Amino acid sequence: VIEIAQQEATEKYNQIQVFYDRTTGIWKVNLQNVTEYEASDGSLNRTTGTVETIYIDEDGYTLFSVK
């Protein structure tokens, strides 16, 4: 499912979350770019950039993609 989602994605992402709904047999794959940086006070901060969600059925067909 991750490989299918990466092929369908409009760009490369560095973080992936996968969810599966057993009732409908649909996978939801969230792809996003997360950047970590050190703030001036020494704390570690994260920012989330582009997010793309791709829905795939249990046969491996892409149903819907949203960015």
C-alpha positions in Angstrom: 0.0 0.0 0.0 2.9 2.4 0.8 4.5 1.7 -2.5 1.3 2.3 -4.4 0.7 5.6 -2.5 4.2 6.8 -3.2 3.7 6.1 -7.0 0.5 8.0 -6.9 1.9 11.0 -4.9 2.6 14.2 -6.7 5.9 14.7 -4.8 8.3 12.9 -2.4 7.5 12.9 1.3 9.5 12.0 4.4 6.7 10.9 6.7 4.0 8.3 6.0 1.0 7.2 8.2 -1.2 4.2 7.2 -4.7 3.4 8.4 -7.0 0.6 7.4 -10.8 0.4 7.7 -11.8 -3.2 8.0 -15.4 -2.4 7.5 -14.9 -0.9 4.1 -11.6 -2.6 3.1 -10.1 0.8 2.3 -6.5 2.0 3.2 -5.9 5.7 4.0 -2.3 6.8 3.5 -1.2 10.2 4.8 2.0 11.5 3.2 3.6 14.6 4.6 6.9 16.6 4.8 8.0 17.2 8.3 11.0 19.4 9.1 12.7 19.5 12.4 14.9 22.5 13.5 16.4 23.8 16.7 14.9 27.0 18.0 17.0 29.8 19.5 16.1 28.6 23.0 17.5 25.1 22.2 14.2 23.4 21.9 13.4 21.1 18.9 10.5 22.3 16.8 8.7 20.6 13.9 6.8 22.0 11.0 4.6 20.0 8.7 4.6 21.1 5.1 2.7 19.6 2.2 0.1 16.9 3.1 -1.4 14.5 0.6 -3.9 11.7 1.4 -4.5 8.8 -0.8 -7.2 6.2 -0.4 -6.6 2.7 -1.8 -9.0 -0.3 -1.9 -8.0 -3.8 -0.8 -7.3 -4.8 -4.4 -4.6 -2.1 -4.7 -6.6 0.4 -6.8 -6.4 4.1 -6.0 -9.9 5.5 -5.2 -9.2 9.1 -4.3 -6.3 11.4 -3.8 -6.3 14.9 -2.2 -3.6 17.4 -1.5 
